Amino acid sequence: MILRIWQQAGDFWSDGGLVMPALFLTAFALWFAIGRRWLALRRGDARPVRVLAQLGRSGGHLSELGLVSAAARRGGQLWRERGGPVPMALLDEAFADLEAELGTGARFVGCLVAMAPLMGLLGTVVGLIETFGSLGASAASAASEGIAGGIVEALYATQMGLAIAVPGLLVGGALHQRQSRLRSDLDSLKAIFAGAERRAERGAA
């Protein structure tokens, strides 16, 4: 199975034309960026935000990894230092690098996903140019070989571009949803540590 995949990749490389090395490089860069973004968007402790905030305020144990766990630790430390609710400005400053981490690599992934099919289209155009150029060959055998090679190059480039873009688009969308959930969790922690929920409860009473 692995040998077959390796052979097919070799066929793509040799028959895909001038754009194929660039497409392979794009695929490597895309999945490297997706992996880095996936690691950056770890939540940490899976328990609800209210529980994490309570643990942070009491100095309880929280996971060492993850953006939400780190926010709960920082917010809890500020809460203990001030002996109560923390001003939103301080929370914004404490959470700034965590919120910036949410967008790590997002634009780069989006650019690569958009670029891959365009590069495949470029390879298709190059293959078609080669095909039409072969129509003017003097020998019939040379013309048929040139046409076949041009068509293969065009189709391989298109297939490779789509094979890179479609999975990247799906995984990128899943990461965007995770980013939205983490941002919502960070906003909820800010509201809890700022005492907004307690004020709302007192107002409702």
C-alpha positions as CSV (number, residue, x, y, z in Angstrom):
1,M,0.0,0.0,0.0
2,I,2.7,2.5,1.0
3,L,4.8,1.4,-2.0
4,R,1.9,2.1,-4.3
5,I,1.3,5.5,-2.9
6,W,4.9,6.3,-3.2
7,Q,4.9,5.2,-6.9
8,Q,1.8,7.3,-7.6
9,A,3.5,10.3,-6.0
10,G,6.5,9.7,-8.2
11,D,4.2,9.6,-11.3
12,F,2.6,12.9,-10.3
13,W,6.1,14.4,-9.8
14,S,7.5,13.2,-13.1
15,D,4.4,13.7,-15.3
16,G,2.7,16.7,-13.6
17,G,4.8,19.4,-15.4
18,L,6.5,22.5,-14.1
19,V,4.0,23.4,-11.4
20,M,4.1,20.0,-9.7
21,P,7.1,20.8,-7.4
22,A,5.4,24.0,-6.4
23,L,2.2,22.1,-5.6
24,F,4.1,19.5,-3.5
25,L,5.7,22.4,-1.6
26,T,2.3,24.0,-1.1
27,A,0.9,20.8,0.3
28,F,3.7,20.4,2.7
29,A,3.4,24.0,3.9
30,L,-0.3,23.8,4.2
31,W,-0.4,20.7,6.4
32,F,2.5,22.0,8.5
33,A,0.6,25.2,9.1
34,I,-2.6,23.2,9.9
35,G,-0.7,21.1,12.4
36,R,0.8,24.1,14.1
37,R,-2.6,25.8,14.2
38,W,-4.2,22.6,15.6
39,L,-1.7,22.5,18.4
40,A,-2.2,26.2,19.1
41,L,-5.9,25.9,19.5
42,R,-5.9,23.5,22.4
43,R,-8.5,24.2,25.1
44,G,-6.7,22.4,27.9
45,D,-9.1,21.3,30.7
46,A,-12.3,20.0,29.2
47,R,-14.5,21.0,32.2
48,P,-17.0,23.9,31.9
49,V,-15.8,27.4,32.1
50,R,-17.6,28.1,35.4
51,V,-15.7,25.2,37.0
52,L,-12.4,26.4,35.6
53,A,-13.0,29.9,36.9
54,Q,-13.8,28.6,40.4
55,L,-10.6,26.5,40.3
56,G,-8.6,29.6,39.2
57,R,-10.1,31.7,42.0
58,S,-9.3,29.1,44.6
59,G,-5.9,28.2,43.3
60,G,-6.9,24.7,42.3
61,H,-5.1,22.5,39.9
62,L,-5.6,23.3,36.2
63,S,-4.0,21.7,33.1
64,E,-0.7,23.2,32.1
65,L,-1.6,23.1,28.4
66,G,-4.4,24.9,26.6
67,L,-5.6,28.5,26.1
68,V,-8.6,28.3,28.3
69,S,-6.8,26.7,31.1
70,A,-4.0,29.3,30.9
71,A,-6.7,32.1,31.0
72,A,-8.3,30.5,34.0
73,R,-5.0,30.5,35.8
74,R,-4.2,34.1,35.0
75,G,-7.7,35.4,35.8
76,G,-7.7,33.4,39.1
77,Q,-4.3,34.9,40.0
78,L,-5.5,38.4,39.4
79,W,-8.7,37.7,41.4
80,R,-6.7,36.5,44.4
81,E,-4.3,39.4,44.2
82,R,-7.2,41.9,44.2
83,G,-9.4,40.0,46.6
84,G,-12.4,40.1,44.2
85,P,-13.5,41.2,40.8
86,V,-10.9,42.2,38.3
87,P,-11.2,45.3,36.0
88,M,-11.8,44.4,32.4
89,A,-8.8,46.4,31.3
90,L,-6.5,44.2,33.3
91,L,-8.2,41.0,32.0
92,D,-7.8,42.3,28.4
93,E,-4.1,42.8,29.1
94,A,-3.6,39.4,30.7
95,F,-5.5,37.6,28.0
96,A,-4.0,39.5,25.0
97,D,-1.4,37.0,24.0
98,L,-3.9,34.1,24.4
99,E,-6.4,35.9,22.1
100,A,-3.7,36.6,19.6
101,E,-2.8,32.9,19.6
102,L,-6.3,32.1,18.4
103,G,-5.5,33.5,15.0
104,T,-2.1,31.8,14.6
105,G,-1.7,30.7,11.0
106,A,-5.3,31.3,10.0
107,R,-4.5,33.7,7.1
108,F,-1.6,31.6,5.9
109,V,-3.8,28.5,5.8
110,G,-6.5,30.4,3.9
111,C,-3.9,31.7,1.4
112,L,-2.5,28.3,0.7
113,V,-6.0,26.7,0.3
114,A,-6.9,29.4,-2.2
115,M,-3.6,29.2,-4.0
116,A,-3.5,25.4,-4.6
117,P,-6.4,25.2,-7.2
118,L,-5.0,28.3,-9.0
119,M,-1.6,26.6,-9.3
120,G,-3.4,23.5,-10.6
121,L,-5.2,25.7,-13.1
122,L,-1.9,27.1,-14.2
123,G,-0.6,23.5,-14.7
124,T,-3.7,22.8,-16.7
125,V,-3.1,25.7,-19.0
126,V,0.6,24.7,-19.5
127,G,-0.5,21.2,-20.4
128,L,-3.1,22.5,-22.9
129,I,-0.5,24.7,-24.5
130,E,1.8,21.7,-24.9
131,T,-1.1,19.7,-26.3
132,F,-2.0,22.3,-28.9
133,G,1.7,22.8,-29.7
134,S,2.0,19.1,-30.5
135,L,-0.8,19.3,-33.1
136,G,1.7,21.1,-35.4
137,A,4.3,18.3,-35.1
138,S,5.3,16.9,-38.5
139,A,5.3,13.2,-37.5
140,A,2.0,11.7,-36.4
141,S,3.7,9.6,-33.7
142,A,5.4,12.6,-32.2
143,A,2.2,14.6,-32.3
144,S,0.2,11.8,-30.5
145,E,2.9,11.5,-27.9
146,G,2.9,15.2,-27.3
147,I,-0.9,15.4,-27.1
148,A,-1.0,12.5,-24.6
149,G,1.8,14.0,-22.5
150,G,0.1,17.4,-22.4
151,I,-3.3,16.0,-21.4
152,V,-1.7,13.9,-18.6
153,E,0.1,17.0,-17.4
154,A,-3.0,19.1,-17.4
155,L,-5.1,16.5,-15.6
156,Y,-2.5,15.7,-13.0
157,A,-2.0,19.4,-12.1
158,T,-5.8,19.9,-11.8
159,Q,-6.2,16.8,-9.7
160,M,-3.3,17.7,-7.4
161,G,-4.5,21.3,-6.9
162,L,-8.0,20.1,-5.9
163,A,-6.6,17.3,-3.7
164,I,-4.7,19.9,-1.7
165,A,-7.4,22.5,-1.5
166,V,-10.5,20.4,-0.6
167,P,-9.1,18.7,2.5
168,G,-7.4,21.9,3.5
169,L,-10.7,23.8,3.2
170,L,-12.5,21.2,5.4
171,V,-9.9,21.1,8.1
172,G,-9.5,24.8,8.0
173,G,-13.3,25.2,8.6
174,A,-13.1,22.8,11.5
175,L,-10.3,24.8,13.0
176,H,-12.2,28.1,12.5
177,Q,-15.1,26.6,14.5
178,R,-12.7,25.6,17.3
179,Q,-11.3,29.1,17.3
180,S,-14.8,30.6,17.7
181,R,-15.6,28.2,20.6
182,L,-12.3,29.1,22.4
183,R,-12.9,32.8,21.9
184,S,-16.3,32.4,23.4
185,D,-14.8,30.6,26.4
186,L,-12.2,33.4,26.9
187,D,-15.0,36.0,26.8
188,S,-17.0,34.0,29.4
189,L,-14.0,33.8,31.7
190,K,-13.5,37.6,31.4
191,A,-17.1,38.1,32.4
192,I,-16.8,35.8,35.4
193,F,-13.5,37.3,36.7
194,A,-14.8,40.8,36.1
195,G,-17.8,40.0,38.3
196,A,-20.3,40.7,35.5
197,E,-22.3,37.6,36.2
198,R,-22.7,38.5,39.9
199,R,-23.8,42.0,39.0
200,A,-26.3,40.6,36.6
201,E,-27.7,38.2,39.2
202,R,-28.0,41.0,41.8
203,G,-29.8,43.2,39.2
204,A,-32.2,40.5,38.3
205,A,-33.0,39.9,42.1
